[in-house]
Amino acid sequence: MLFSSLIFLFAFLPIVLVLYYTVFRKSIRLQNLLLLIASIFFYAWGEPKFVFVMMASIIMNYTWAILVDRYEYKKRILFLAVATNLGLLFVFKYLNFTVSNIDHFFGNIFPQTDIALPIGISFFTFQAMSYVIDVYRGDTKVQRNFLYVALYISFFPQLIAGPIVRYTDIESKLEVRKVSFDDFSVGIKKFLIGLSKKVIIANNLAIITDAAFESIEGGYLSLCFAWLGAITYALQIYFDFDGYSEMAIGLGKMFGFHFPENFIYPYRSKSIHEFWKYNHISLCTWFRDYVYIPLGGSRVKNTGILVRNLFVVWLLTGLWHGANWTFILWGLLYF
């Protein structure tokens, strides 16, 4: 189910809001339960079988966090937690790509797999991992209420396209939250602005972009149309992602949650460094805090180690965006 779909705008969202502020308004626990059920239904609308993948991630990370908090061998448990999360992500997102490349370079060693990609798996996997890592670091307390962890990972506003929310961002709101009229109004405003960016701007820019790509395949793309296609594609990507992020932030405010901004006019930046300071902020800070800094960051005396750290981060950033050599090359270009 997409935020811009009619079923979401005129059925799902109004029903959830009405129930949230009428039948369930007197109990935060019942409101959390409603949001969890709504989130599972939201995710299951397109492909019901993928709900089991998300539920497996929730159960797995809920358990890993408790084990990390309780037992002595914390590093080993954290290693297993990260390995199982990345393993789940690898099977569903990268196994097809890996097998096809092995067969291409070494002959048909393995039968080609055809595993469908669960929507939003990169987002909820990174959120789940950050929760376990933060428990290991002592940045947040382990949550023994399964409902809270399940809602954190599956909450429908940021489930499909981010922003990637840390558990510390919403921890207090899971137990106590109030929505003022001003907050709700701001939420509606941000949602409508995001919806307009997606439907009015991004979707219409996609018409030109698609025509440019079709011209490439047909072999009759002119120089001017190539430039036009490149510009519209860049704008389409921005307004699509920024639109979804604004809708997510707006929806969160309607239910009393405050998500961090994810895009702050990145195309006005004067350098690549500044661009990534304001573009897909939640993803950049995730890689900074959980990959770059643990590797040593920029505070290393050896230039070779610094280059390695940057290489790893940008390689992973490219892979995160998609299982394709074009994404890998895109990441390495920024490196």
N, C-alpha and C positions, 0 to 999 in steps of 0.2 A: 504494500500500500504506500503510495506516494503522498506527500503533503499537498501537492497540487492536484490530486485526483478528486473527482466529484464525490466519491464515496467517503473520502476523508473529510472534506470540507462541509458536506451537507448531512452526513450521517454519523460517522465515527466521532469526530471532535465535539459536535454539539451534544451527543448523548453522554459522552464521558464527562463533559463540563457540567451538564445538568445533574447527573448523578453525584458528581464530586461535591457540588455546592448545595445539594438538597438532602438526598437520602443518606449520604456518608459524611456530611459536614461536621457532625458532632464528635467524630472519633478519628484521630490521626492514623490509628492502626487500620481502620476500615478504609480510609482514603488511600493508604499505601497498598492495601490489598486490591482495591479497585484499579489503581494505576498499574500494578503488576499484571493483573488479569488482562487489562486493556493493552498493555505492552506486548504480552504474549500473543493475544489475538491479532494485534497490528502486524507483528512479525510473521504470523502464520498465514496471513491473508493471501499472499502470493504462492508460497511453497511451504505447506504445513510440515513436511518432513524435516525441514531445516531448523524447526523449533527445537528438535532433540539435540542438535549440535550446540545451539545456544544454551540449552538447559544443562548439557554435559559440561560446558565451560563454567557455568555458574556453580554447579555442585563441586566440580574439581577445584576451583579457586577458593571457594568457601572452605573446603577441607584443607587445602594447602596452607591457607592463612592461619588456621587454628593450629596446625602441626608446627608451622614456623614459630608461632608464639609459645607453644607449650614445651617443645622438646629441645634438647641441648644441641643437636647437630643441625643448627639453623642453616649453615651454608649449603650443606648437602641437600636439605629439604628444599631450599630456594632454587638450587640448581635443577632439581627434579621438577619443581613447579614451572620454571621458565622453559625447560625442555619439553614438558607435556603441552604447554601452551603453544610453543613454536611448532611442535610436532603436529598439533591439530590444525594450525594455520597452514603448515606445509602441505599436508595431505589434501586439503580442500582448495588451496590457492596455487600451489607451486608444483604439485606432483605431475600434472599433465605437461607442464613446461619442461620439467626436468627429464621426464621419460622421453619426450620428443627430441630433446637435444642429445641425449645419450644415444638414441637410435640413429640420429642424423650423423653423428661423428664416429660411432663405433659399429654401425650396422644395426639391424633390427634385433637387439639383445632382449628387450622387454616388449610385451604387447602394449600398445598405446592405451593409456587410461583416458577416460572421458568423465571425469568427476565434475559435477556442477558446482559452481561457486556460490555459497550462501551469502546473501547480500549483507553488507555491514560487518562481516567477520573480522576484518582488520581493525575496525573501531572497537568492537566489544572485546576482542582479544587483548588489545593494548590497554584498555581500561582495566580489565581483570588482572593483567600482569602488574600494572602499576599499584593496584591495591595490595597484592601479596608482597611486592617489593617494599612498599611503604610500611607494612606491618613488620617486615624483617628489619628495616632501618630504625624503627621506633618512631616514624613520623606520624603514624596514626595507630590507634588501638584496634586490636582485632575485634571484629564484630561477630558475636555469636548468634545474633538474630538472623536466621537465614533469609527472612523476608526482606530485610534491609539490603543485604548483599545482592539478592536476586533483582530487586528494584533498581539498585545502582547500576548494574551491568545491562539490564534490559530496558530501562526507561525509554519509551518510544520517541520522545523529541530528539534525542541525540544518538539514537541507535543506528540509524542508516548512514548518516553522513557527518557525524560529529556535531560539535567539537568533542575532542577526547577529554572527558571530565575526570578529574582526580577524585578519589573518595573523600579527601579532606574538603573539597569544594562543596559537597552536599551533605556531609556527615551530620551536621547539626540540624539540617532541614528535614532529615528523615524522622526525627523525633519531635521537633517543634517547628511549626511554620505558620505564618499568617500572611494572607494576601490582602493588601490594601487596595482600595479602588484605583489609586494612582499606579500601583504596580501592575494591576490587571490591565489598565488602559495602555500603559507602556508596552506590555506584552502583546496586546492586540496590534498596536501600531507597528512594532518590530516584525510581527508575523506578516502583516499586510505588505510592508516594505520588502521583506524577503520574498514573499509570494510574487510580487510585481517584478522583482529582479529575475526570478526564475521563469515566469510565464510570459511576461511581456518582452523582456530583453533577451534572456539566454535562449529561449525556445525559438525566437525569430532570427537571432544571429545564427542558430544552428542550421537554418535553411540555406544560408549562403555558404556556411562552412561545409555542409554535406555536398552541396553542388560543386565546390572546389575539389573535394576529395574524389568525387565521381569523375570529374574532368581529368584528374591525374590518371585514374584507371583507364579512362578512354583515350588518353594520350593526346588531348587537345587543350591543355591548360595554358593560357596565355600568361605573360609576365605580370600584367596588371591584376589579373584575376587571382594569380598565385599570392601576390601581396595582400589583396583584399581578403582572401581566404585565411591567410596567416593572422591578420589583424582581427578578423571576426572570431577566429578560433580562440585567440588569446582572451578576448573579451567574453566569449561564451563560457569558457572555463571559469573565469573569475566570477561572473554574475551567477553561474550555476552553483558553484560551491559557496560563495558568499550568501546567496539567496537562501540556500538550505540552512546555513549556519544561523542566519538572522531569524528564520522561521523557528529553528530549534530553540534559540535563546528566548524568543517571544513566547513560545509554548511553555517553556520552563517557568517564566515569570507568571503565566496564567495559573500555574499550579503551586506557586510559592518557592520555586527553585531559581537560583541565580547562577547561570553559566557564564564563563569568561568569554570575552569577545574573541573571535577567531580570525577576522580579516579587518585591517584598518588601512584602507586605501593603499594597497601595496604597489600599485602601478605608478604612484607619484614618487617612488623612491629614487634616490640619486646614485645608488650603488647596489650591488648584489647582496652585500651584508645587510643593508637597510631593508631591501626587499624581503628577505627571509625573517626580518624582525617583525614585519607586519603581515606576512602572508602565511596562512595556515598555522597560526601561532601555537595552537594546542599540539600539533604534530611536532613542530620544531622544538618546543620546550620539552616534549616527551623524549625525543632523541637526545637532547642536551642533558637532561637530568638522569636518564637511565642507560645511556650508551656513552656519550662523549665525555662527560665528567668522570664516570667510573673508569674509563680508559686512561684518564690523566688530563683530558681536556687540552687547553693551550698552556697550562702551567707545567710544562715539561722542559727540561734543559736540552734534550736531544731533538733536533729538527726532524730527524727521521721518524721519531715516535709521534710527533705532531702531525706529520704528513700521513702516517698510518691511521691515526685517530680520525682525521678528516676523511680519509679514503673510506674507512669502515662506515662512518655515519652517512656519507652521501651514497655509497653503494646500497646500504640498507634503505635509505630514503627512496631511491629509485625503485628497488624491489617492492617496497611497501605499496607504491602506487600501482603496481601491476606486474604480472608474471610475463614479461616480454623483454626482448633485448633492447627495444626502443626506450623503455623505462630505465633500464640499467645504464644505457648510454646517456640518457637525460641526467641521471644522478651523477655520473662521472663527469659530465660537462660542468656541473656546478662545483664538483670537487676541484 
